[in-house]
Amino acid sequence: MTLLRPEITRAVVGVTSNRLLVDAVHRDWLRRKYLQALHRHAGVACVILPTVDAEDAREEVVPAIMRRLDGLVLTGDESNIDPAVLRAPASLTEDDRQDVEDGILDRPRDRLSAVTIESAIALGMPILGICRGLQELNVYFGGTLRSSLAEWRPESGAMHAEKPNRPRDRQYDAAHSVKICSDGALFPIARTIEAQVNSLHNQGIEALAPALRREAWAPDGLVEAASVIGAPTLQIGVQWHPEWHVSSDLLSKQLFKAFGEACVGYYRTKKS
């Protein structure tokens, strides 16, 4: 007699890619750390979302994909956000046609994030923003960014900067502590009011968007996590990188687990 196992519900999430320009050839790319963490610790399947060129930003391709998904992950990247493009992805200028500069500018990613955030919010879908992803949420909702933390405060620049003299994986060891709001969306996940995080970034939130709630902050006061006010599900961004050491870091495990559960819950509401 063969016993049938109950079917495991596996939600499917969209994961934002980045644009890379090599030998004048445009490529979409993504670090596998995100996919591994989502598969192994959130329990979801992943679809890599392609970046968007200016002339394609008005098309309905990305929203059509989003309607078939159960969650959105806004990944990190070294490039800085162009707020004008993220807030108006369908704008088209001559400058927009030369819009990729390695580690500095990635407007195709800005367009992708803009249209995916818009769709995810309209659909009431779970969102997890990581590093650049938190900043994208803030800019999308009308917040502002500091162009350089080192120029804002030299000690803040040092606190949040990458440590290039270390091996790559050790650069993503814990960098500083954060305080966690005791009555927000992050506290039930973290189950603590203080944690150590691997927050590495050059830019940071200046003015938090009115639609976002501060969930965690660094010793210098910089916002390190924020959630969408009144969201029907988990819609949150963190400034750190939970994907790097998720197998050994409890907060990272809890964050991915909570996101995965939110995505399954969203999937079930669509099927009911």
N, C-alpha and C positions, 0 to 999 in steps of 0.2 A: 504493500500500500504506500503510495507516494503522498506525502504531506505537502500541500501547497503553501508557500510562504506568502504572507500578506504583502501586497504591493506597497513599496516604499514611495511616498510622494517626494519627488525631487523637483524643486522649483528651478526655473531657468532665469539667470540674471544677465544683463548686459554690462560689459566692462569696457570702459573707454580706452581707446588706443591713442597713440601719439604719432606725429608726422616726423619722419627722418628724411633728410635730403642728402644722398650720397652719390657722387659722380653725376649730378644733375638728374638723378632718378628719385622720384618720390616713393617712399615706403611707409607703410603703417607698422608700428611695432609696439610691443608691450613686454614688460618683465614678467617672467613666469611665476615669480613669487606671489603675485596677486591671485593667479589662477589656482595655484597649489593650495593657498590658504583658504580660498573660497570652496574648493572641492573637498578638501580634507577636514576643514573645521567649521564651515558654514553648511556643508552638505548640499550644496547647490551645483547645478550644471551651468556652464558659462558660454556666452556668445560674445566674441570680441567685436566691438562696434567700430566701424571704419571712420576715419576723420572726414571732414567735409570741406570741399573747395567752395570758394565764394560764389561761383556761378551755379552751384548745386544747392545752396542753402535754402532756396525757396521751395525746393521739391519736398514731397511728403514721404520720402524713402525712410528716413530715420523714425518719424512718428509711426509709420506702418510697422516697423520692426518692434518698436517699444510696446505697441498694443498686444504683442504676442509674448511679452516677457513678464516676469514676476518681481523684478527688482533692478536697481541701477547702482553700479559702483563707479564712482569718479576717482580715478587713480591719480597717483602723484607723478610729477615729472620735474626736471630741472628748469624748464622754460618758464618765463614770466607770463602772466595773463595780460592780454590787451583788453581792458575794460570796455572800450568802445565796440569792439567786435563781439565780445561775449554778450553785451546788452542788445546789439543789433546785428545778428549773424547774417542776415540777408543783404546787408549793405555791401556795395561793390564799388571799389575804387581802384585806380591803377596801382596804388601802393599795396592793396590787398593781393595782387597777383604775385608779388614777391614776398611771401609772408611766413617763410620758415628760416630760422637762424638757429643752428644747433645750440641748445642749452640757454637760449635767450628769448626766442620768439617762436610761437607755434599757434598761428591763427586758425589753421584747420582744426586743431584740437579745441580751441576756444569755441568755434562754431558747433562742433559736435557736442560739447558740454552744454552749450546754450539750448540747443533743440532737445537734448535728452532730459535736461532738468525741467524744461517747460512741459514735456510730455509726462514725466514722472509725477510732477506736482498735479497736473490735470487729472491723471489717472488715480491719484492717491496711493502711489506705489512706494515701497520701501526704498530708501536711498542711503548709501554709505559713501561719504566723501573722505578721501585720504589725502592729507597734505595739500597739494594743489587743489584737490577736490573740495576741501573746506573753503579755501579762498574763492573758488568758483561759485559755490553756493552764496557766499557773502556778496560777491560782485553782482551776481544775477539778481539778487533781491535788493540791490541799491546801496550796499555797503562799500567801503573804500579800503585800499591796501596801502601799507607803508612800502615804498619802493625798495628800501634797504634798511634792515634792522640795525646794521652797523652805523649807518648815518643817523638813525633815530637815537640810539644809545649804544656806544661802543661795547658796553658790557653785555647788552642784549645780543648784539651781533656775534660775540664770542660764545654766548650760551647756546644759541640756536644753530651755529654754523656746523657744517660737516668737518670731520677731522681727517684730512687727506693723508696724514702721516700714518694712519692705521690701515690694516687690511680692510677690504671693502665690507665684509660682514661685521667687523668690529666697529666700523663707523656707525653702525646702527644699534650699538649698545645704548642703554639708557643715558640720556643727556642731562636731564633735570627733572625735578618734581612738578606735579600739577595739583592744584586744589580742585576738587569736584563738588559742584553744587549739590546739596543734600536733598533737594526737592525737584530735581530735573529728570530728564529722560536717561541720562548716563548713569546716575547713581544706582538704580536697580540692577544695572548690568555690571558695574564695577564693584558694587557692594562695599565701597570704601570712600572716604572723603579726601584721600591723598594717594597718589601713585607716582611711580617713576616711568617716564616715557622717553622714547627715542625720537625726539622732535628735531629734525634737521631741515632748515629752510632759510632763505635769504630775505624773502618778503614775509609780511605778516599782516594780520587784520589791524586796520587803523580805527575805522568806525564800523561797529557791528550793525548789519542791516536791521531795520525795525521788525522784519518778519522772523528774525532769528533770536534765539534765547541762548545766553552764555551758559555753557555746561561745565567748562573747566578752564583754568587760567594758570599761566606760569608765574614764577616768583617776581618777574618784572611787570606783571599785570597783563601780559599779552594773552589774548583769547586763544585757547588751545583746543576747544571743542565747542560746537554750537548745534542746536537742533531747530527744526522748523516749528514755529509756534502754531498750535492747533492742528498739527498733522494727524491724520487718521491712523498712522502706523509709524514705525521707526524711520525717521528722516533726520539723519545726523551726520556731521562731519567732524573729523579729528585732525589735528595738525601733525600728529606723529605717524609712525609707520608700523601698524600692528602686523603687517604681513611678513616682516622679516624674521621675527623670533617667536612666531605664534605657537610653535610646538613646546616652548619652554616658558613663555610669559603668560601668566594667568589672565591679566586684563585683556590681552590680545585674543586669547581663546574665548573669553566671555563675550567680547564684542562681535567676533565672527559668528559665534553660536546664536547670539540674539538677532543678528541680521538674518541669518539663515531661517530662524523660526518665524521672523516677520514675513519673509518671502513665501514660506510655506502657507502661512495664514492668509496672505494676499491671494495666492494661487487657489486656495480652497474657497475664498469668497467669490472668485470668478467662476468657479465650477458649480456653485450652489444656486 
